[in-house]
Amino acid sequence: MTQEYSAVLLRYGEIAIKSNQTRKRMVRQLVASIKSALKEKEVPFSKFVIEYGRIFVETDHAVEVAQVASRVFGIVSTSPVIVTEAEMDIILDVGVELARQEFKEDLTFAVGGRRLGTHSFSSQDVRGNLGERILKDLADLNLSVNLSSPEQQIYVEVRDEKAYIFTQTIKGVGGLPTGTQGKVICTVSTGLDSPVAAYKVMKRGCVPVFVHYDLTPYGEEKCKNIAIRQVSRLAEYIHGYEVKLYIISHGVDMTHVGEHGPERMTCLFCKRNMMRMAREVAIIEGADAIVTGEIIGEQASQTTRNLWAINSVVCDFPILRPCVGDDKVDIERIGAEIGTYEFASEGASCCTLAPKYPTVYSDLSKLEAAEANMDLSILKELVENAEIIILRKGKRRG
């Protein structure tokens, strides 16, 4: 008899240790995000059941639901499950049938289990009895037990009157549900670092508003397109919220900088103007912070002294740098996992303004003296005239 998965078990992590009020609020937001994701992917479901530490989705498309939900922030892992009564005989019969259906011959296996509620048996009873039945009833598969590193596993979770039996666990993205924190302005170039920085704060429940600085004519035309593809990939992780991208013509003000600023300080003038324009977007969007992908020492403009000089132009918004202490290999790994590495690897040259010998230890008084000769009012105008692309429509706006 073929066993059909009729539900999906969804696990969340950090949410479970919050206060009762906070946990309930976050779970509601998590469920709303999952429903939005399923509707977007046109994966049908019939009902959500919320229990302490678990969310169950009743559906005839359990495998698809498990895969979609695993990419929703807040979910640690998912499993398509068979739902049975919490009776030992029924659990053993269904468990053996599922093992027959899913296990491969000549491999090792283990039985996992946990129990919540009052029953006439323990979780150890379930594990031991089901393991014995599988060895006996599936002797033709030549299976052997390995509790430390099994090649395949069947798991039973008993909760009050029901038991949930499964063989597959899909790793989730984790973090906190989208919208549990506020909006953040995520500056995104075409490199590796900034998309990963944006992803890290998105994973912590923030709703992103992306900003890309178009340096035309000081970079390749394809840079803008790469940035759009990067942030479109990131936006796939956001469900139920509007996500937008500002494209600001940064090349205009950099022409002005080149006429009035010392060449060695070009990168610092560039970054300081970026932060000034990000601040304008933050005010427009009602955001709480500005996020960049800078890493200490990764470039000349990212020495600690230069980061301090960049920070000094924005005093009313925190500038967050989630990747500040990461090694490049860490960034590459995360970029590959979330799907933004492939775009950065195209190797577009997006800035030809960088001097041969840039300043690594900035003098703030000299920076400010040079900027006194520049018309910085153009920055607000550039933001007001920015191209805005709606990457994702949503009823909730953060």
Stockholm file with secondary structure:
# STOCKHOLM 1.0

chainA/1-398         MTQEYSAVLLRYGEIAIKSNQTRKRMVRQLVASIKSALKEKEVPFSKFVIEYGRIFVETDHAVEVAQVASRVFGIVSTSPVIVTEAEMDIILDVGVELARQEFKEDLTFAVGGRRLGTHSFSSQDVRGNLGERILKDLADLNLSVNLSSPEQQIYVEVRDEKAYIFTQTIKGVGGLPTGTQGKVICTVSTGLDSPVAAYKVMKRGCVPVFVHYDLTPYGEEKCKNIAIRQVSRLAEYIHGYEVKLYIISHGVDMTHVGEHGPERMTCLFCKRNMMRMAREVAIIEGADAIVTGEIIGEQASQTTRNLWAINSVVCDFPILRPCVGDDKVDIERIGAEIGTYEFASEGASCCTLAPKYPTVYSDLSKLEAAEANMDLSILKELVENAEIIILRKGKRRG
#=GR chainA/1-398 SS CCCCCCEEEEEESGGGGSCHHHHHHHHHHHHHHHHHHHHHHTCCCCEEEEETTEEEEECSCHHHHHHHHTTSTTEEEEEEEEEEESCHHHHHHHHHHHHHHHCCTTCEEEEEEEEESCCSSCHHHHHHHHHHHHHHHTGGGCCEECSSSCSEEEEEEEETTEEEEESCCEECCCSCCTTSSCEEEEECCSSSHHHHHHHHHHHTTCEEEEEEEECTTSSCTHHHHHHHHHHHHHHTTCCSBCEEEEEEEHHHHHHHHHHHSCGGGHHHHHHHHHHHHHHHHHHHHTCSEEECCCCTTSSGGGSHHHHHHHHTTCCSSCEECTTTTCCHHHHHHHHHHHTCHHHHTTCCCCCCCCCSSCCSSCCHHHHHHHHTTSCTTHHHHHHHTCEEEEEECCSBCC
#=GC SS_cons         CCCCCCEEEEEESGGGGSCHHHHHHHHHHHHHHHHHHHHHHTCCCCEEEEETTEEEEECSCHHHHHHHHTTSTTEEEEEEEEEEESCHHHHHHHHHHHHHHHCCTTCEEEEEEEEESCCSSCHHHHHHHHHHHHHHHTGGGCCEECSSSCSEEEEEEEETTEEEEESCCEECCCSCCTTSSCEEEEECCSSSHHHHHHHHHHHTTCEEEEEEEECTTSSCTHHHHHHHHHHHHHHTTCCSBCEEEEEEEHHHHHHHHHHHSCGGGHHHHHHHHHHHHHHHHHHHHTCSEEECCCCTTSSGGGSHHHHHHHHTTCCSSCEECTTTTCCHHHHHHHHHHHTCHHHHTTCCCCCCCCCSSCCSSCCHHHHHHHHTTSCTTHHHHHHHTCEEEEEECCSBCC
//
